Amino acid sequence: MRDIRIAAAQFEHRDGDKAFNLDRIDHLAGLAVAAGAEVVSFHEGAITAYSFLQAATRDELLEVAEPVPDGPSCRTLADISARHGVPVLAGLVERDGDSIYNTYVCMTPDGLAARFRKIHAFLNPHLSSGSEYCVFDLLGCRVGILICYDNNLVENVRITALMGAEIIFMPHVTGCLPSVMPGRGLVDPELWANRDNDPVSLRQELDGPKGRGWLMRWLPARAYENGVYAVFTNPIGMDGGEVRNGNAMVLDPFGEVIAECRRLGDDICVGLCTDEKIGVSSGQRYLRARRPEMYGKLVEPPEVPPETAPGWERKRPADG
């Protein structure tokens, strides 16, 4: 790969308001390019917002879903890319025939460069899961995409790295969720509403085990164990009635954070990704040290069908 500057952005999206969200994407892409970014990435579901779709009926999902790449949001994203002269990556709800997907796209001034459908879709039972990995060439680099929960299964990140990805975009909507883990759970929305008057109390919550502290348990490991750059994006602020912690960041192949959004609001960060670090990373040695002849257990059919479930109780939407 060549040395490249990549931006990870965070913003407070509005539920179902595509025009507003695309306007924020446009604005933040401009700030990122002004800061030297050659690629700008946004979070899972950034165009539509995300968690509010948990209780949506099938018909309500279809109302926000669009074809890719010919839908209006992809066209707008391509216009944003052309206006700023850089590839832009963002998430939306895709409709393809009778299927609905949680999809992430990379749009360039020339149109669609890549589309990835979340492999482990669980937000809503009317969403279908994707069945293909995504690794492609972008500006002289080999990049991959995995959405949110996909990154929690170590096999997905390892396979994406084995397919040649040097940089993996990891768009999320996560953090500050109900959990049985000690110290985790929701953040009081009043802390977000009062963030200007009392930023310290909110920062303590978002940086603790509910938010950033939880990310640091596993996110650096995905980069380190595979010798790749990880570009993590996540919304900040209100999402479906709950607070998200942001912390969009770029991690290097050593698992070190080289750029991070730290504002309690919309923000961008730009990380310089260099080929030199990949070549000397421990993760690349681990890839070469593998003994696949011993890994048959990994591909044995399970006794029960694969199940993807969130770590919290979901309101089950009625069939529509």
Stockholm file with secondary structure:
# STOCKHOLM 1.0

chainA/1-320         MRDIRIAAAQFEHRDGDKAFNLDRIDHLAGLAVAAGAEVVSFHEGAITAYSFLQAATRDELLEVAEPVPDGPSCRTLADISARHGVPVLAGLVERDGDSIYNTYVCMTPDGLAARFRKIHAFLNPHLSSGSEYCVFDLLGCRVGILICYDNNLVENVRITALMGAEIIFMPHVTGCLPSVMPGRGLVDPELWANRDNDPVSLRQELDGPKGRGWLMRWLPARAYENGVYAVFTNPIGMDGGEVRNGNAMVLDPFGEVIAECRRLGDDICVGLCTDEKIGVSSGQRYLRARRPEMYGKLVEPPEVPPETAPGWERKRPADG
#=GR chainA/1-320 SS CCCEEEEEEECCCCTTCHHHHHHHHHHHHHHHHHTTCSEEECCTTTTTCSGGGGGCCHHHHHHHCBCTTTSHHHHHHHHHHHHHTSCEEEEEEEEETTEEEEEEEEEETTEEEEEEECTTCCSSTTCBCCCCCCEEEETTEEEEECCGGGGGSHHHHHHHHHTTCSEEEEECCCSSCCCSSTTCCCCCHHHHHTTTTCHHHHHHHHHSTTTHHHHHHHHHHHHHHHTCEEEEECCEEEETTEEEECCCEEECTTSCEEEECCSSSSEEEEEEECHHHHHHCHHHHHHHHCCGGGCGGGGSCCSSCCCCCCSSCCCCCCCC
#=GC SS_cons         CCCEEEEEEECCCCTTCHHHHHHHHHHHHHHHHHTTCSEEECCTTTTTCSGGGGGCCHHHHHHHCBCTTTSHHHHHHHHHHHHHTSCEEEEEEEEETTEEEEEEEEEETTEEEEEEECTTCCSSTTCBCCCCCCEEEETTEEEEECCGGGGGSHHHHHHHHHTTCSEEEEECCCSSCCCSSTTCCCCCHHHHHTTTTCHHHHHHHHHSTTTHHHHHHHHHHHHHHHTCEEEEECCEEEETTEEEECCCEEECTTSCEEEECCSSSSEEEEEEECHHHHHHCHHHHHHHHCCGGGCGGGGSCCSSCCCCCCSSCCCCCCCC
//
